[in-house]
Each structure stands twice: as structure tokens, then as C-alpha cells.
Amino acid sequence: MNDNPFEGLVSNIETEFNQALIEKRGTITLMLARIAGATYTEAVSHGVPHGLAQEMAHDY
């Protein structure tokens, strides 16, 4: 148990920042996955071969 109130406060702030960072990274990852999926879908629907469409989405 931590007896120093300041260290406890700093620890709580650090935990909150880490949680916020994880949430932000998750949101960005989801957004990028959606964009890559849309890139693939649009490419295929416009006649781009499957393999090339996958590479395009992967590059994004």
C-alpha cells in the first residue's frame, strides 16, 4: 500500500492517462481498419483485382 498521498495521486493520474491513451489508440485503429476496408471494397467494386485491392488497403 502506498502511504504517500502525492505518489498515490500521481499514480492515479498515470493510470487515467494510460487508459485514455489505450482508448485513443483503439479508436484510431478502428478508424484505420474501416478506411482500409472501404479502400478495398471501393477498389474491388471498380474492377481492381482482389490481390491489388488487398495491397492498396494494406498500404493504407
ZAFI-60247 format. One record per residue (C-alpha): x negated, y negated, z negated. Coordinates in nm, 3 decimals. Each point is the difference from the previous one (the first is absolute). Example, Ala and Ser with C-alpha at 12.3 -4.5 7.8 and 13.67 -1.06 7.14 Angstrom:
<nodes>
- xx	yy	zz
- -1.230	0.450	-0.780
- -0.137	-0.344	0.066
</nodes>
This chain:
<nodes>
- xx	yy	zz
- 0.000	0.000	0.000
- -0.125	-0.346	0.082
- -0.011	-0.232	-0.304
- -0.111	-0.311	0.190
- 0.309	-0.196	0.116
- -0.194	-0.179	0.274
- -0.131	0.326	0.146
- 0.352	0.142	-0.016
- 0.135	-0.301	0.186
- -0.271	0.023	0.264
- 0.064	0.372	0.036
- 0.373	-0.060	0.052
- -0.068	-0.268	0.260
- -0.243	0.231	0.179
- 0.261	0.278	0.003
- 0.263	-0.235	0.142
- -0.238	-0.126	0.270
- -0.092	0.357	0.094
- 0.367	0.097	0.027
- 0.071	-0.307	0.214
- -0.296	0.083	0.224
- 0.118	0.359	0.046
- 0.349	-0.123	0.090
- -0.142	-0.254	0.246
- -0.218	0.264	0.167
- 0.298	0.234	0.022
- 0.212	-0.269	0.162
- -0.273	-0.081	0.252
- -0.054	0.369	0.078
- 0.372	0.049	0.062
- 0.012	-0.307	0.224
- -0.298	0.122	0.203
- 0.153	0.346	0.036
- 0.323	-0.154	0.129
- -0.189	-0.214	0.251
- -0.206	0.297	0.118
- 0.321	0.204	0.039
- 0.166	-0.281	0.193
- -0.309	-0.033	0.220
- 0.012	0.372	0.079
- 0.375	0.003	0.062
- -0.008	-0.305	0.226
- -0.297	0.133	0.195
- 0.160	0.340	0.060
- 0.334	-0.155	0.093
- -0.179	-0.207	0.264
- -0.167	0.301	0.159
- -0.334	0.008	-0.179
- -0.115	0.362	-0.040
- 0.029	0.151	-0.349
- -0.374	0.027	-0.062
- -0.072	-0.356	0.106
- 0.295	-0.130	-0.205
- -0.139	0.182	-0.303
- -0.340	-0.160	0.054
- 0.162	-0.343	0.032
- 0.190	0.050	-0.326
- -0.312	0.137	-0.169
- -0.205	-0.298	0.114
- 0.248	-0.234	-0.163
</nodes>
